[in-house]
C-alpha cells in the first residue's frame, strides 16, 4: 500500500490526482516489476488488471492472422493500459505486451471501474487521456503508411523516451522492426545513419539518445502532433489540474 502521494508521481495520471482522490485509489495500487516481452493481456481476452507505468513501457500491438504484428500505441509514465474498462468493454482489442522492462502500478479493472463511476475528477482525467491516446493511434497509422522508415524511427524513438525517465532504451533492432512492422535490415540501416550523425548511440540491445533536438529535426510531423496533444490534454501534477 502507498503511504505518500509523492509515491504516485512516477505516473502522470496518478500524480495529477488531488489528495482526496489518491487516498481512495492508493489502497488498490500494487507496485509490480514488468519484464521485457511479458504478456499482460492478449487480444480478445478479458481485462483483469490495468497498469500505470512509472519506468516500464507497454506496447499495444495489433496482430494479423499470419502472426505478424505492429505497434499502434505506446504507454508509459504518461498513461495507463486497459482503457476499454472505462468505456464499458471487458476485453482488449489489441495485444498488451511489455516493450521495455521496468515498474508499474497494477490495479484491478473492477476497482478502477468503480472509482471511475464515482469520481468526476478521475473521469475527466481519464477521458482526456483516452482522447490523447486515440490521437497517437491515428497518427501512428498515418505515419506507418506515408512516411519513410528513417522518419518513423525518429518518431518512435522520441515517443519511447517521452514515456520513460531515461534517455536510454533497452531494445533490440529486431524489436523495433516488429513494432514498426518492417524488416530488421531497414531498421539497422536507418539506425546506423542516426548513429553516424551523432544523434544516437546504439549497441547490442540498447539505444541511447545523444542529440534529442537533432532527432526531432529529422522526425516527421507526427511526433509533434502526438506530443502537443498529450501536453495539451494531460496535467503532469495536481497543481496543473484541469480547469
C-alpha positions, 0 to 999 in steps of 0.5 A: 500500500502507498503511504505518500502521494509523492509515491504516485508521481512516477505516473502522470495520471496518478500524480495529477490526482488531488489528495482526496482522490489518491487516498481512495485509489492508493489502497488498490495500487500494487507496485509490480516489476514488468519484464521485457516481452511479458504478456499482460493481456492478449487480444480478445481476452478479458481485462483483469488488471490495468497498469500505470507505468512509472519506468516500464513501457507497454506496447499495444500491438495489433496482430494479423492472422499470419502472426505478424504484428505492429505497434499502434500505441505506446504507454508509459509514465504518461498513461495507463493500459486497459482503457476499454474498462472505462468505456464499458468493454471487458476485453482488449482489442489489441495485444498488451505486451511489455516493450521495455522492462521496468515498474508499474502500478497494477490495479484491478479493472473492477476497482478502477471501474468503480472509482471511475463511476464515482469520481468526476475528477478521475473521469475527466482525467481519464477521458482526456487521456483516452482522447490523447491516446486515440490521437497517437493511434491515428497518427501512428497509422498515418505515419506507418503508411506515408512516411519513410522508415528513417522518419518513423524511427525518429518518431518512435524513438522520441515517443519511447523516451517521452514515456520513460525517465531515461534517455536510454532504451533497452531494445533490440533492432529486431524489436523495433522492426516488429513494432514498426512492422518492417524488416530488421535490415531497414531498421539497422540501416536507418539506425546506423545513419542516426548513429553516424550523425551523432544523434544516437548511440546504439549497441547490442540491445540498447539505444541511447539518445545523444542529440534529442533536438537533432532527432526531432529535426529529422522526425516527421510531423507526427511526433509533434502532433502526438506530443502537443496533444498529450501536453495539451490534454494531460496535467503532469501534477495536481497543481496543473489540474484541469480547469 
